[in-house]
Amino acid sequence: MTDHCIRGKAVLIAGGAKNLGGLIARDLAAHGARAVAIHYNSPASKEDVLATIAAVEAAGARAVAFQADLTTAGAVERLFAEAAGVVGPLDIAINTVGKVLKKPMAEISEAEYDEMAAVNAKAAFFFIKEAGKRLNDNGKICTLVTSLLGAFTPFYAAYAGGKAPVEHFTRAAAKELGDRGISVTAIGPGPMDTPFFYPAEGADAVAYHKTAAALSKFSKTGLTDIEDIVPWVRMLVSDGWWMTGQTILVNGGYTTK
């Protein structure tokens, strides 16, 4: 059923150049999406974008890329307008954008707080808002958050606190868009084996995270592998549409709510 639900759909993925976003782009193309619009933030990701475009096209879908800093409402509006202008009306919008900061609250500057709030909350709000305006009826919206939303821990106040509002954005949008058949969800992975994870963590913390999940010993790295998240995203934007307004922690038993 999944292929049937995705076949012929146009997808926009924020942060879709590499890592989890890039794998989602490849996966949805392989499952029949007709077009994948790939957003990326930094020119440094250009080679990754080109590789993802090539993989998406090899799977039989059209692929286009757009660079933008999504921390302003205008930038998000332009992204959706430009993507729809190239690939046509959009059916699925997935936001994988995020920024991690691990620091005691006493050491977090106002500038750091503002940046974390802009990337993790503000961009997510306007992404969901614009998706609600732009998606076809029966569309799907999915945002990546963090399993730290189910944790009681120090040092992640600005990061988890920045992601926490997305739960409320998701619930509100699900209610507001339900009459159009649009489902809205959020997925909170556990610590993921990506280049974004390691710079924020010391060796002791990495060792802890690699053993903290109930299923850690069955993971390739002990962490959440991006391959474990992709099927959940695919399900929620296809057969799993009846799940709406929910934040799901997909982490092998790392945290729960």
N, C-alpha and C positions, 0 to 999 in steps of 0.2 A: 504493500500500500504506500510506503514512503515515497518511492520513485514516482508513483502516480500523482501524489500531492505536490511534488516539487517540479515535475516535468513542465516545461514551458513558462516557468516563473522567472521574474526579474528580481535580482537580489542586490541590496546595497550593504556592504560590510565596512564599518568604520574600524580602522586599524587592521585592514585586511591584507597587508603586504606580506607578513611573515608570522612565524610562531603560530599561536592558536588561530588568529584571524586568517592567516594564509592557508592553514589546513582546512578551515571551514570553507573557504572559497573553493579549494580543490574538491572537497567532498560534495558540496552542493552541485557543482558542475558535473561531477561524476554521476550524481543521482538525477540529472536531467534538467537542471536550471538552464534557461535559454540565454541568460545574460547575468554577469556578475560585475557590478561596479565596485571597485576597490579603492577605498580611501587610505591615504597614508599621511603622516604628519610631517616627516622630515625628509629633506633631499637625500640624506644619508641612507634612506631606505630604498632608493631608486633601483638598485640592482635586485633587491628582494622583490620589488614590485614587478619588474620585468620577468623574473623567474616564475612568479605566481601567475602572471598573465599568460605566459607560455603554457603552463600546466593546465590552466582553465580552458584555454583554447584547444589544447590537445584532447581534452575531455569532451569537446564538442560545443562548448558555450562561448558566447561572445564575452570579451573581457575588456574593460576600460578602467583607467586609473585617474584619481583626482587627489591632488595634494592640498591640504588645508589644515590650519590650526583651528580646532573646533571649540575653542573656549569663548567664542562670541556667538550670539544668536544669528547674526548676519552670515557668518561663515557656514553655519549648519544649514541655513536656508539656501545658500548658494549651492552647497554640496548636493542637496536633494534636487534642486532645480536643474543643475547641470547633469546630474546622473539620469534623471528622468528625460531630459532633453536628448540624451544620447541613446539610452537603451529602451526608452519608452516607459509607460506607467510601471511603478514598482509594486511588488507583492510582498517582499520580505525585507525587513531592516534589522540588522544585527550590529550592536555596538560593543566592540571588544576593548575600547580605549580605556586606559587607566594609568595611574602613576603611583608608585609605592614610596612611602617615607617611613622609616623606622627610627624613632627618636623620642626621648622623653618630652613630655609636654612642656616642661620648663625650658627646653632648649629650642623649641620651634619658634621661628620668627614669624612676624606678620606676613612677610612676603612668601614664606614657605606655605603658610596656612592658605593664603589666597590662591596660590598656584594649585595646591591639592584640591581645594574646593572647586576651582574652575575646571580642572581636568575631570575629576571624579563625579562631581554633582552637577555643576552648571552645564557642561557639555552633554551629560546624559539627559538632563531635563529637556533641553532644546532638541536633542536628537529624537526623543520620544514624542515631543510636541509636533515636530515637523513630520515625523513618520505618520502620526495620526492624521495630519492634514493631507499627506501626499499618497499614502498607500491605497491601493485598490481595496474595495470591500472584501472581507474575508482574508485580509492580510495578516501578517505575523510580525511582532516586534519582540526582540530578545536582547537583553543587556547583560553583559558579564560584570559581576560584582565580586565578592570575596567571601570565603567561608569564615573569615574573621568576624562576620556579622553574627556568628554563633559562638564567639569566643569571649572569655573574660580574661583579658591579658593587658599588660602595659605596652607602651612604646608605639602602638599603631593608632593612636587617637586621631591623627590627621588623615590617615589613609582609610581606616575602617569607618571613621566618622564621616569622611567625604563620600563613601559608598553607601552608607546607611540610608540617606534620603531616597536613593533609587528604589528601595522597597516601597516607599510611599508613592513615588511617581508611578510605579508599576501598578499599584492597586487603583490609584485614581484613574489612570489612563484606561485600565481594563474596564472600569465601570463606564467611563465616558465614551469609549469606542465600541463597547459590546453590541450596541444596536446595529453596528455595521459588520458584525461578525469578525472583528479584529481581536486577536488574542495578544496579550502583553505579559511577558514573563521575564524573570531574571534568574541567572545561574551563578552560584557562588562556588567556584572551584577551590580546592585546597591549595597549599603552596605548590606552584607548578614548576616543573623542570624546564625553565626558559631562561634566557640571558637577563631577564628583568629581575629574577628572584635573587640570584647570588650576590650582586653588589650591595644589596640592602642587609645581608645577613653575615655574621661572623661564622667561623668554622664550627664553633660549638652549637650555634643556632641551626646551622645547616644539618649537622648530625642529629640534632633533636627532631627537626621536622621530618627527616627521612625515616624516623621510627615512630612518629606520633600517631599515624592513622592506624585504625584497626586492621586494615588490609595492606599496610606498608610493605610487608615482605613479598607480596604478590605483584608489586609494581616494579617496573624496570629500574627505577631510580630510588624507590621508597617514597617519592613525591607523587603528586598528581601529574600524570602524563597527559599532554594535550590530546593524545589519541583517545583518552577516556572521556573527555569533555565533548568532543565533536558529535558522537552519536546522540547525546542529550540535546544539543542544539538542533540537530537535524530532526529529532522527534518533535520538539516543541514548535518547530516551524512547519510541521507537516501533520502527521497523524495525531500528535499530541495537542492539537489546538484547543481541546476542551479544557485543558489546564490553563487558566488565565488568572492574572492578579497575584501570582505566587512567586516567591523566591525559593529556589531549590538549591540546597547545598550538596554539591556533588564532589565528594572528597575522600571516599574510602573509609569513612568513620573518623575523620580528623576532628571535626566539631559537629554539633547538632543543635537544634533549637527546640 
